[in-house]
Amino acid sequence: VHPSLPRATIRSFTTYTLPGAWSGLSVGGGLNWQNATNIPIADVDNLTRTIHQRSVMLLSLMARYAFNNRMSLQINGDNLLHKKYFIADDSSDFAFGQPASFMVTFNYKFF
């Protein structure tokens, strides 16, 4: 196992559709967690240094309103606690993970 890849990850997401008059509204949330990692990097002098990243937990939320069977509007928020973290692959390349972000989607089904 490469040291820059987490050995353990947990991903959980759930949604709930409200009953009765609010039955068009669905809300949801989720958590992504990964354990601590060590990321070896080469600096400008080709000396290898290690960046230690503590475990990371990211929070996501969503809300969707279905106006009818064909039309809905959804908003998603990711990394809502605005955690700074690294993402890495098995080649030791790494970058900062995505900061807090929101996305709004309008969906219309023609058929």
N, C-alpha and C positions, 0 to 999 in steps of 0.2 A: 504494500500500500504506500502510495506517495505521501510524504508528510504534508504537502500543501492541500490535500483533499481531506475533508472531514471523515472521520471513521464512523460517526453516527449522525443521522439527520432524522428529524421528526417533522412531518407535515400534516396539518389538520385543518380542514375547512368545513363549515356547515352552513346551510341556508334554512330559513324558516319563512313560510308563506303565511301571512296573517289571515285570520278567519273573518267571516261575515262581510261587512261592508268594505273592509280593507283587503279583501281577497286578491286584489290586483297587485298588492305590494309584497315583495319578498326582500328580506334582509339577510345578511350573512357576514361571517367573519372567519378569520383563520390565523394560524400561527405557523411560522416556519422556524425551526431551531436547528442549529448545527453545533457540534462540539468544537473546542479549541483546535487551531491548526498552526503549523509552523511553515512559513513560506521562505525557502532559500532564494536569494536574489544575488546577482552579480552587480557590483557598483562600477563606476567609471574606471577604476583601476583593476577590474576583473577579480576583485576580492569577493568572496562569497560571504554574505551576511544573511542572517535569518530574521524575518519579521514574525513575531508571535502575535497571533490574533486570538483573543479570548472567545468563548462561545458567543454565538450571535442568535438573537431571537427577533424576528420581523413580524409585524402586525399588519393584516390586510382586512379591509371592510368593503362591503358592497351593498347597494340598494337597487332594486329593479321594480319599476311600475309597469304593469301590462295594461294598456288602455283598452285593449280588446284582444282577440285571438291572433291578430296580425301585427299589432304595433306595440312596441315597448321602448322604454327609456331606462338606461342603466348607468350608474356611476360606480367606479371602482377606485379604491385608494390602496396603495401599496407602500410598505415601509413607513407607516404613519408615525412611528416614533423617531423617524429620521436617523436611524443608526448608520454610522459609517463603518463599512466592512469591506474586506477584500474578497474577490472571487478569483479562483485559480483553477487551472486545469493540470493534467499530469505532465505537462511540458515545463512547468514552473513559470509560465507566463501568468501575470496577474493584473488585475485592474480593480478600481473601486467598484463596489456594487451600486446599483441604482439608488439614488436618494428618494425621499418621499415623492410620490407622484400620484396624479389623479387622471382618470380617463372617463369620458362620457361617451356612451354609445347609444345611438338611435337605431332601432331595428324595425324594418317593415318587411313582412312576408307577402310577396305578390300572389303566390298560389297556396 
